[in-house]
Amino acid sequence: MRLHDLTLSGNCYKVRLFAALIGQPLTLKPVDFLGGEQRQPAFLALNPFGQMPVLEDEGRVLRDSQAILVYLARKHGDPAWLPEDAGGLAEVMQWLSTAANEVQHGPADARLALKFGLPIDLAAAQATAAHVLGLLDAHLQRHDWLACGRPTVADCAVYPYCALAGEGGIDLAPYPALRAWFDRLRALPGYVSMPGL
């Protein structure tokens, strides 16, 4: 199982994190992002969007970190990570959508603008981040985990860019329940970190 990886990408990290939590070995294939490898024909044949991560497994090629989390959970994880019942599955999926939308356009974009200098509206990203982090904090004041009362792929999907929000100029001090959730995640057996965490 090979992961085309970028060390500083929160989206790649969420895949590495979940694989570590379930004890699934990955062969990491670093992508030369600054050299433009993701725009070369060989990489575009794997992912025409030119984005990381990409997972190759037994002839199957998957793109998008949320889709990869679902795949790993179904193929290699305990069903607790991705519920089989309709209600539990929907509960997890709504947080995967949040990771791909509000979290991506909030804390992730703020980090891209401030840390990496991408031409993104920093103020708009920080405003979106404040909104989504506030919603997450309110949810986590009532729940230890995002979905189903236990750790799921939802937690792995949402965690990275929220925990890295400081790199986007976002103060996490106003979100104590969110920070306590970070600590619970970091205490899970198999947890691995990434630069910035």
GUBAZA-318526 format. One line per 4 residues: number of its first residue (from 0); their letters; for each residue x, y, z of N, C-alpha, C, O. Coordinates in Angstrom, 1 decimal, padded with zeros to 4 digits. Layout:
N
NUM> a> X,Y,Z,X,Y,Z,X,Y,Z,X,Y,Z  ...
END
This chain:
197
0> mrlh> 000.8,-001.2,000.0,000.0,000.0,000.0,000.9,001.2,000.0,001.7,001.5,000.9  000.8,002.0,-001.1,001.7,003.2,-001.2,000.9,004.5,-001.2,-000.1,004.6,-001.8  001.4,005.4,-000.4,000.8,006.7,-000.2,001.7,007.8,-000.8,002.9,007.9,-000.4  001.3,008.5,-001.9,002.0,009.6,-002.4,001.7,010.7,-001.5,000.6,011.2,-001.3
4> dltl> 002.8,011.2,-000.9,002.7,012.0,000.4,003.5,013.3,000.3,004.4,013.4,-000.4  002.9,014.3,001.1,003.6,015.5,001.3,003.6,015.7,002.8,002.6,015.9,003.4  004.8,015.8,003.4,005.0,015.8,004.9,004.2,016.9,005.5,003.6,016.7,006.6  004.2,018.1,005.0,003.5,019.2,005.6,002.0,019.4,005.3,001.4,020.3,005.7
8> sgnc> 001.5,018.4,004.5,000.1,018.5,004.2,-000.8,017.9,005.3,-000.5,016.7,005.6  -001.7,018.6,005.8,-002.7,018.1,006.7,-003.5,017.0,006.1,-003.9,016.0,006.8  -003.8,017.1,004.8,-004.6,016.0,004.2,-003.9,014.7,004.1,-004.4,013.6,004.3  -002.6,014.8,003.8,-001.8,013.6,003.8,-001.6,013.0,005.2,-001.6,011.8,005.5
12> ykvr> -001.4,014.0,006.1,-001.2,013.6,007.5,-002.4,012.8,008.1,-002.2,011.8,008.8  -003.6,013.2,007.7,-004.8,012.5,008.3,-004.8,011.0,007.8,-005.3,010.2,008.6  -004.3,010.8,006.6,-004.2,009.4,006.2,-003.1,008.6,007.0,-003.3,007.5,007.4  -001.9,009.3,007.1,-000.9,008.6,007.9,-001.3,008.4,009.3,-001.0,007.3,009.9
16> lfaa> -002.0,009.4,009.9,-002.5,009.2,011.3,-003.5,008.0,011.4,-003.3,007.2,012.3  -004.5,008.0,010.5,-005.4,006.9,010.7,-004.8,005.5,010.4,-005.0,004.6,011.1  -003.9,005.5,009.4,-003.2,004.2,009.2,-002.4,003.8,010.4,-002.4,002.6,010.8  -001.8,004.7,011.1,-001.0,004.4,012.3,-002.0,003.9,013.4,-001.6,003.0,014.2
20> ligq> -003.1,004.6,013.6,-004.0,004.2,014.6,-004.6,002.8,014.4,-004.9,002.1,015.4  -004.7,002.3,013.2,-005.2,001.0,012.9,-004.1,000.0,012.7,-004.4,-001.2,012.4  -002.9,000.4,012.8,-001.7,-000.5,012.6,-001.5,-000.9,011.1,-001.0,-002.0,010.9  -001.9,-000.1,010.2,-001.8,-000.4,008.8,-000.5,000.2,008.2,-000.4,001.4,008.1
24> pltl> 000.5,-000.6,007.9,001.7,000.0,007.3,001.5,000.7,005.9,000.6,000.2,005.1  002.2,001.7,005.7,002.1,002.5,004.4,003.5,002.6,003.9,004.5,002.8,004.7  003.7,002.5,002.6,005.0,002.9,002.0,004.8,004.3,001.5,003.9,004.5,000.7  005.6,005.2,002.0,005.4,006.6,001.7,006.3,006.9,000.5,007.5,006.6,000.4
28> kpvd> 005.6,007.6,-000.5,006.3,008.1,-001.7,006.2,009.6,-001.7,005.2,010.2,-002.1  007.3,010.3,-001.2,007.3,011.7,-001.1,007.1,012.3,-002.5,007.7,011.9,-003.5  006.2,013.3,-002.6,006.0,014.1,-003.9,006.8,015.3,-003.8,006.8,016.1,-002.8  007.6,015.6,-004.8,008.4,016.9,-004.9,007.4,018.0,-005.3,007.4,018.4,-006.5
32> flgg> 006.7,018.5,-004.3,005.7,019.6,-004.6,006.4,020.8,-005.1,005.9,021.4,-006.1  007.5,021.3,-004.5,008.1,022.5,-004.9,008.7,022.4,-006.3,008.8,023.4,-007.1  009.1,021.2,-006.7,009.6,020.9,-008.0,008.5,020.7,-009.1,008.8,020.5,-010.2  007.3,020.7,-008.6,006.1,020.5,-009.5,005.8,019.1,-010.0,005.1,018.9,-011.0
36> eqrq> 006.3,018.1,-009.2,006.0,016.7,-009.6,004.5,016.5,-009.8,004.1,015.7,-010.6  003.7,017.1,-009.0,002.2,016.9,-009.0,001.6,017.4,-010.3,000.4,017.1,-010.6  002.3,018.2,-011.1,001.8,018.6,-012.4,002.4,017.9,-013.6,002.1,018.2,-014.8  003.2,016.8,-013.3,003.8,016.0,-014.3,002.9,014.9,-014.8,002.0,014.5,-014.0
40> pafl> 003.0,014.5,-016.0,002.1,013.5,-016.6,002.0,012.2,-015.7,000.9,011.6,-015.6  003.1,011.7,-015.2,003.1,010.5,-014.4,002.2,010.6,-013.1,001.4,009.7,-012.8  002.3,011.8,-012.5,001.4,012.0,-011.3,000.0,012.3,-011.7,-001.0,011.8,-011.1  -000.2,013.1,-012.8,-001.6,013.4,-013.2,-002.3,012.1,-013.7,-003.5,012.1,-013.7
44> alnp> -001.6,011.1,-014.1,-002.2,009.8,-014.5,-002.8,009.2,-013.2,-003.8,008.4,-013.3  -002.2,009.5,-012.1,-002.8,008.9,-010.8,-003.9,009.8,-010.3,-004.9,009.3,-009.8  -003.7,011.1,-010.4,-004.7,012.1,-009.9,-004.8,013.3,-010.8,-003.9,014.1,-010.7  -005.7,013.3,-011.7,-005.8,014.4,-012.7,-005.9,015.8,-012.1,-005.7,016.8,-012.7
48> fgqm> -006.3,015.8,-010.8,-006.4,017.1,-010.1,-005.1,017.6,-009.6,-004.9,018.8,-009.2  -004.0,016.7,-009.6,-002.7,017.1,-009.2,-002.6,017.4,-007.8,-001.8,018.3,-007.4  -003.3,016.7,-006.9,-003.3,016.9,-005.5,-002.9,015.7,-004.7,-003.0,014.6,-005.2  -002.3,015.9,-003.5,-002.0,014.8,-002.6,-003.1,014.8,-001.5,-003.7,015.9,-001.2
52> pvle> -003.3,013.7,-000.9,-002.7,012.4,-001.1,-003.3,011.6,-002.2,-004.4,011.8,-002.7  -002.5,010.6,-002.7,-003.0,009.5,-003.6,-002.6,008.2,-002.9,-001.4,008.0,-002.5  -003.5,007.2,-002.9,-003.2,005.9,-002.3,-003.3,004.9,-003.4,-004.3,004.9,-004.2  -002.2,004.1,-003.6,-002.3,002.9,-004.5,-002.3,001.7,-003.6,-001.5,001.5,-002.7
56> degr> -003.3,000.8,-003.9,-003.4,-000.5,-003.2,-004.0,-001.5,-004.1,-005.1,-001.4,-004.6  -003.2,-002.6,-004.4,-003.6,-003.7,-005.2,-004.3,-003.3,-006.5,-005.3,-003.8,-006.9  -003.6,-002.4,-007.2,-004.1,-002.0,-008.5,-005.2,-000.9,-008.4,-005.5,-000.3,-009.5  -005.7,-000.5,-007.3,-006.6,000.5,-007.1,-005.9,001.8,-006.8,-005.0,001.9,-006.0
60> vlrd> -006.3,002.9,-007.4,-005.7,004.2,-007.2,-006.9,005.2,-006.6,-007.9,005.3,-007.3  -006.6,005.7,-005.5,-007.6,006.6,-004.8,-007.0,007.9,-004.5,-005.9,008.1,-004.1  -007.8,009.0,-004.8,-007.5,010.3,-004.4,-008.5,010.8,-003.4,-009.5,010.2,-003.2  -008.2,011.9,-002.8,-009.0,012.6,-001.8,-008.8,011.9,-000.4,-009.1,010.7,-000.3
64> sqai> -008.4,012.7,000.6,-008.1,012.1,001.9,-009.3,011.5,002.6,-009.2,010.5,003.2  -010.5,012.2,002.4,-011.7,011.6,003.1,-012.0,010.2,002.4,-012.4,009.3,003.2  -012.0,010.1,001.1,-012.2,008.9,000.4,-011.2,007.8,000.9,-011.6,006.6,001.1  -010.0,008.2,001.0,-009.0,007.2,001.5,-009.2,006.8,002.9,-009.0,005.6,003.2
68> lvyl> -009.6,007.7,003.8,-010.0,007.3,005.1,-011.1,006.2,005.1,-011.0,005.2,005.9  -012.1,006.5,004.3,-013.3,005.5,004.2,-012.8,004.2,003.7,-013.1,003.1,004.3  -011.9,004.2,002.7,-011.4,002.9,002.2,-010.6,002.2,003.2,-010.8,001.0,003.4  -009.7,002.8,003.9,-008.8,002.2,004.9,-009.7,001.6,006.0,-009.5,000.5,006.5
72> arkh> -010.7,002.4,006.4,-011.6,002.0,007.5,-012.3,000.7,007.2,-012.4,-000.2,008.0  -012.9,000.7,005.9,-013.7,-000.5,005.5,-012.8,-001.7,005.2,-013.2,-002.8,005.5  -011.6,-001.5,004.7,-010.8,-002.6,004.3,-009.9,-003.1,005.4,-009.7,-004.3,005.5  -009.4,-002.2,006.3,-008.5,-002.7,007.3,-008.8,-002.3,008.7,-008.2,-002.8,009.7
76> gdpa> -009.8,-001.5,009.0,-010.1,-001.0,010.3,-011.3,-001.8,011.0,-012.0,-002.5,010.3  -011.3,-001.7,012.3,-012.4,-002.2,013.0,-013.7,-001.4,012.6,-013.6,-000.2,012.4  -014.9,-002.0,012.5,-016.1,-001.3,012.1,-016.4,-000.1,013.0,-017.1,000.8,012.6  -015.8,000.0,014.2,-016.1,001.1,015.1,-015.6,002.4,014.4,-016.1,003.5,014.7
80> wlpe> -014.6,002.3,013.6,-014.0,003.6,013.0,-015.0,004.1,011.9,-015.0,005.3,011.7  -015.8,003.3,011.3,-016.7,003.7,010.3,-017.9,002.9,010.4,-018.0,001.7,009.9  -019.0,003.4,011.1,-020.1,002.5,011.4,-020.8,002.0,010.2,-020.8,002.5,009.1  -021.4,000.8,010.4,-022.1,000.1,009.3,-023.6,000.5,009.3,-024.3,000.4,008.3
84> dagg> -024.1,001.0,010.5,-025.6,001.3,010.5,-025.7,002.7,009.8,-024.8,003.5,009.9  -026.9,002.9,009.3,-027.2,004.1,008.5,-027.0,005.4,009.3,-026.4,006.4,008.8  -027.5,005.4,010.5,-027.4,006.6,011.3,-026.0,007.0,011.7,-025.6,008.1,011.6  -025.3,006.0,012.2,-023.9,006.2,012.6,-023.0,006.6,011.4,-022.2,007.5,011.5
88> laev> -023.2,005.9,010.2,-022.5,006.3,009.0,-022.7,007.7,008.6,-021.8,008.4,008.3  -024.0,008.1,008.6,-024.4,009.5,008.3,-023.7,010.5,009.2,-023.3,011.6,008.8  -023.7,010.1,010.5,-023.1,011.0,011.5,-021.6,011.3,011.2,-021.1,012.4,011.3  -020.9,010.2,010.8,-019.5,010.3,010.5,-019.4,011.1,009.1,-018.5,011.9,009.0
92> mqwl> -020.2,010.7,008.2,-020.0,011.4,006.8,-020.2,012.9,006.9,-019.6,013.6,006.1  -021.2,013.3,007.8,-021.4,014.8,007.8,-020.1,015.5,008.3,-019.8,016.6,007.9  -019.3,014.8,009.2,-018.1,015.4,009.6,-017.0,015.3,008.6,-016.1,016.2,008.5  -017.0,014.3,007.8,-016.1,014.2,006.6,-016.3,015.3,005.7,-015.4,015.9,005.1
96> staa> -017.6,015.7,005.5,-017.9,016.8,004.6,-017.5,018.1,005.2,-017.0,019.0,004.5  -017.6,018.2,006.5,-017.1,019.4,007.2,-015.6,019.6,007.0,-015.1,020.7,006.8  -014.9,018.5,007.1,-013.4,018.5,006.9,-013.1,019.0,005.5,-012.1,019.8,005.4  -013.8,018.6,004.5,-013.5,018.9,003.1,-014.0,020.3,002.8,-013.6,020.9,001.8
100> nevq> -014.9,020.9,003.6,-015.5,022.2,003.2,-015.1,023.2,004.2,-014.1,024.0,004.0  -015.8,023.4,005.3,-015.5,024.5,006.3,-014.1,024.4,006.9,-013.5,025.5,007.0  -013.6,023.2,007.2,-012.3,023.2,007.8,-011.2,023.5,006.7,-010.3,024.2,007.0  -011.4,023.0,005.5,-010.5,023.3,004.4,-010.5,024.8,004.1,-009.4,025.3,003.8
104> hgpa> -011.7,025.4,004.0,-011.8,026.8,003.6,-011.5,027.8,004.8,-011.4,029.0,004.6  -011.4,027.2,006.0,-011.1,028.0,007.1,-009.7,027.9,007.6,-008.8,028.5,007.0  -009.5,027.0,008.6,-008.1,026.9,009.1,-007.1,026.4,008.1,-005.9,026.9,008.2  -007.4,025.6,007.2,-006.5,025.1,006.2,-006.0,026.2,005.3,-004.9,026.4,005.0
108> darl> -007.0,026.9,004.8,-006.7,028.0,003.9,-005.9,029.1,004.6,-005.0,029.7,004.0  -006.3,029.4,005.8,-005.5,030.5,006.6,-004.1,030.0,006.7,-003.2,030.9,006.6  -003.8,028.8,007.0,-002.4,028.3,007.1,-001.7,028.4,005.7,-000.6,028.8,005.7  -002.4,028.0,004.6,-001.8,028.1,003.3,-001.4,029.6,003.0,-000.4,029.8,002.4
112> alkf> -002.3,030.5,003.4,-002.0,031.9,003.1,-000.8,032.4,003.9,000.1,033.1,003.4  -000.9,032.2,005.2,000.1,032.8,006.1,001.4,032.0,006.1,002.5,032.6,006.1  001.4,030.7,006.2,002.7,029.9,006.3,003.3,029.7,005.0,004.6,029.7,004.9  002.5,029.5,003.9,003.1,029.2,002.6,002.9,030.3,001.6,003.4,030.1,000.4
116> glpi> 002.3,031.4,001.9,002.2,032.5,001.0,001.3,032.3,-000.2,001.5,033.0,-001.2  000.4,031.4,-000.2,-000.5,031.3,-001.3,-001.5,032.4,-001.4,-001.9,033.0,-000.4  -001.9,032.8,-002.6,-002.8,034.0,-002.8,-004.2,033.7,-002.4,-005.1,033.5,-003.2  -004.5,033.5,-001.1,-005.8,033.2,-000.5,-006.2,034.4,000.4,-005.3,035.0,001.0
120> dlaa> -007.4,034.8,000.4,-007.9,035.8,001.3,-007.8,035.4,002.7,-008.6,034.6,003.2  -006.8,035.9,003.4,-006.5,035.4,004.8,-007.6,035.8,005.7,-008.0,035.0,006.6  -008.1,037.0,005.6,-009.1,037.5,006.5,-010.4,036.6,006.4,-011.0,036.3,007.4  -010.8,036.3,005.1,-011.9,035.5,004.9,-011.7,034.1,005.5,-012.6,033.5,006.1
124> aqat> -010.5,033.5,005.3,-010.2,032.2,005.8,-010.2,032.2,007.3,-010.7,031.3,007.9  -009.7,033.2,007.9,-009.7,033.3,009.4,-011.1,033.5,009.9,-011.4,032.9,011.0  -011.9,034.2,009.2,-013.3,034.4,009.7,-014.1,033.0,009.6,-014.8,032.7,010.5  -013.9,032.3,008.5,-014.5,031.0,008.4,-013.9,030.0,009.5,-014.7,029.2,010.0
128> aahv> -012.6,030.1,009.7,-012.0,029.3,010.8,-012.6,029.6,012.1,-013.0,028.7,012.9  -012.8,030.9,012.5,-013.4,031.2,013.8,-014.8,030.6,013.9,-015.2,030.2,015.0  -015.6,030.7,012.8,-016.9,030.1,012.8,-016.9,028.6,013.0,-017.6,028.1,013.9  -016.1,027.9,012.2,-016.1,026.5,012.3,-015.5,026.0,013.7,-016.0,025.0,014.2
132> lgll> -014.5,026.7,014.1,-013.8,026.3,015.4,-014.8,026.5,016.5,-014.8,025.7,017.5  -015.6,027.6,016.5,-016.6,027.8,017.5,-017.7,026.8,017.5,-018.1,026.3,018.6  -018.1,026.3,016.3,-019.1,025.3,016.2,-018.5,023.9,016.8,-019.2,023.2,017.5  -017.3,023.6,016.4,-016.7,022.4,016.9,-016.5,022.5,018.4,-016.8,021.5,019.1
136> dahl> -016.1,023.6,019.0,-015.9,023.7,020.4,-017.3,023.5,021.1,-017.3,022.8,022.1  -018.3,024.1,020.6,-019.6,023.9,021.2,-020.1,022.4,021.2,-020.6,021.9,022.1  -019.8,021.8,020.0,-020.2,020.4,019.9,-019.3,019.5,020.9,-019.9,018.6,021.6  -018.1,019.9,021.0,-017.2,019.1,021.9,-017.3,019.4,023.4,-016.8,018.7,024.2
140> qrhd> -018.1,020.4,023.7,-018.4,020.7,025.1,-019.5,019.6,025.6,-019.6,019.4,026.8  -020.2,019.1,024.6,-021.2,018.1,024.9,-020.8,016.6,024.6,-021.5,015.7,025.0  -019.8,016.5,023.8,-019.4,015.2,023.3,-017.8,015.0,023.4,-017.1,016.0,023.2  -017.4,013.8,023.8,-015.9,013.6,023.8,-015.3,013.5,022.4,-014.2,013.8,022.2
144> wlac> -016.2,013.0,021.5,-015.7,012.7,020.1,-016.7,013.3,019.1,-017.8,013.6,019.5  -016.3,013.4,017.9,-017.2,014.1,016.9,-018.5,013.3,016.6,-019.6,013.9,016.5  -018.4,012.0,016.6,-019.5,011.2,016.1,-019.6,009.9,016.9,-018.5,009.3,017.3  -020.7,009.4,017.2,-021.0,008.0,017.7,-020.4,007.8,019.1,-020.4,006.6,019.5
148> grpt> -020.0,008.8,019.8,-019.5,008.6,021.1,-018.2,007.9,021.3,-017.8,007.4,022.3  -017.4,007.8,020.2,-016.1,007.2,020.2,-015.3,007.7,019.0,-015.8,008.4,018.2  -014.0,007.4,019.0,-013.1,007.9,017.9,-013.6,007.2,016.6,-013.8,006.0,016.6  -013.7,008.0,015.6,-014.0,007.5,014.2,-013.1,008.2,013.2,-012.3,009.0,013.6
152> vadc> -013.3,007.8,012.0,-012.5,008.5,010.9,-012.9,010.0,010.9,-012.1,010.8,010.4  -014.0,010.4,011.4,-014.4,011.8,011.5,-013.4,012.6,012.2,-013.0,013.7,011.8  -012.9,012.0,013.4,-011.9,012.7,014.2,-010.6,012.9,013.4,-010.0,013.9,013.5  -010.2,011.8,012.7,-009.0,011.9,012.0,-009.1,012.9,010.8,-008.1,013.5,010.5
156> avyp> -010.2,013.0,010.2,-010.4,014.0,009.1,-010.4,015.4,009.5,-009.8,016.3,008.9  -011.0,015.7,010.7,-011.2,017.1,011.1,-010.0,017.6,011.9,-009.7,018.8,011.8  -009.4,016.8,012.6,-008.3,017.1,013.5,-007.1,017.9,012.9,-006.8,019.0,013.5  -006.5,017.5,011.8,-005.2,018.1,011.5,-005.2,019.6,011.3,-004.4,020.3,011.9
160> ycal> -006.1,020.1,010.4,-006.1,021.5,010.2,-006.6,022.4,011.3,-006.2,023.5,011.5  -007.4,021.8,012.2,-007.8,022.5,013.4,-006.6,022.6,014.3,-006.4,023.7,014.9  -005.9,021.5,014.5,-004.8,021.5,015.4,-003.6,022.4,014.9,-002.8,022.9,015.7  -003.6,022.6,013.6,-002.5,023.4,012.9,-003.0,024.9,012.7,-002.3,025.7,012.1
164> ageg> -004.2,025.2,013.3,-004.8,026.6,013.1,-003.8,027.7,013.5,-003.9,028.8,012.9  -003.0,027.5,014.5,-002.1,028.5,014.9,-001.1,029.0,013.8,-000.7,030.1,013.7  -000.8,028.1,012.8,000.0,028.4,011.7,-000.7,029.3,010.7,-000.1,029.8,009.7  -002.0,029.4,010.9,-002.8,030.4,010.1,-003.2,031.6,010.8,-004.1,032.4,010.4
168> gidl> -002.5,031.9,011.9,-002.7,033.1,012.7,-004.0,033.0,013.6,-004.5,034.1,013.9  -004.4,031.8,013.9,-005.7,031.7,014.6,-005.3,031.3,016.0,-004.6,030.3,016.3  -005.8,032.0,017.0,-005.6,031.7,018.4,-006.6,030.6,018.9,-007.8,030.8,018.7  -006.1,029.6,019.4,-006.9,028.5,019.9,-007.3,028.6,021.3,-008.1,027.8,021.8
172> apyp> -006.8,029.6,022.0,-007.2,029.8,023.4,-008.7,029.9,023.7,-009.1,029.4,024.7  -009.5,030.5,022.8,-010.9,030.6,023.1,-011.7,029.3,022.9,-012.9,029.2,023.1  -011.0,028.2,022.6,-011.7,026.9,022.3,-011.2,025.8,023.2,-010.5,024.9,022.8  -011.5,025.8,024.5,-011.0,024.8,025.5,-011.5,023.4,025.2,-010.7,022.5,025.4
176> alra> -012.7,023.3,024.8,-013.2,021.9,024.5,-012.5,021.3,023.3,-012.2,020.1,023.2  -012.2,022.1,022.3,-011.5,021.7,021.1,-010.1,021.3,021.5,-009.6,020.2,021.1  -009.4,022.0,022.3,-008.1,021.7,022.8,-008.0,020.4,023.6,-007.1,019.6,023.5  -009.1,020.2,024.4,-009.2,019.0,025.2,-009.4,017.8,024.3,-008.8,016.7,024.5
180> wfdr> -010.1,018.0,023.2,-010.3,016.9,022.2,-009.0,016.6,021.5,-008.6,015.4,021.3  -008.2,017.6,021.2,-006.8,017.4,020.7,-006.0,016.4,021.6,-005.4,015.5,021.1  -006.1,016.7,022.9,-005.4,015.9,023.9,-005.9,014.4,023.9,-005.1,013.5,024.0  -007.2,014.3,023.7,-007.8,012.9,023.7,-007.3,012.2,022.5,-006.9,011.0,022.5
184> lral> -007.2,012.9,021.3,-006.7,012.2,020.1,-005.3,011.8,020.3,-004.8,010.7,019.9  -004.5,012.7,020.8,-003.0,012.5,021.0,-002.8,011.3,021.9,-001.7,010.8,021.9  -003.7,011.0,022.8,-003.5,009.9,023.7,-003.9,008.6,023.2,-003.8,007.5,023.8  -004.5,008.5,022.0,-004.9,007.3,021.4,-003.7,006.4,021.1,-002.7,006.9,020.6
188> pgyv> -003.8,005.1,021.3,-002.6,004.2,021.0,-002.3,004.2,019.5,-003.2,004.1,018.7  -001.1,004.4,019.2,-000.7,004.5,017.8,-000.6,005.8,017.2,-000.1,006.0,016.1  -001.0,006.9,017.9,-001.0,008.2,017.4,000.4,008.6,016.9,001.4,008.3,017.6  000.5,009.3,015.8,001.7,009.9,015.3,001.4,011.3,015.0,000.3,011.8,014.8
192> smpg> 002.5,012.1,015.0,002.4,013.5,014.9,002.9,014.0,013.5,003.2,013.1,012.6  002.9,015.3,013.3,003.5,015.8,012.0,004.2,017.2,012.4,003.9,017.7,013.5  005.0,017.7,011.6,005.6,019.0,011.9,004.5,020.1,012.1,003.5,020.1,011.4  004.6,020.8,013.2,003.7,021.9,013.5,002.7,021.5,014.6,002.0,022.3,015.2
196> l> 002.7,020.2,015.0,001.8,019.7,016.0,002.6,019.4,017.3,002.0,019.0,018.3
END
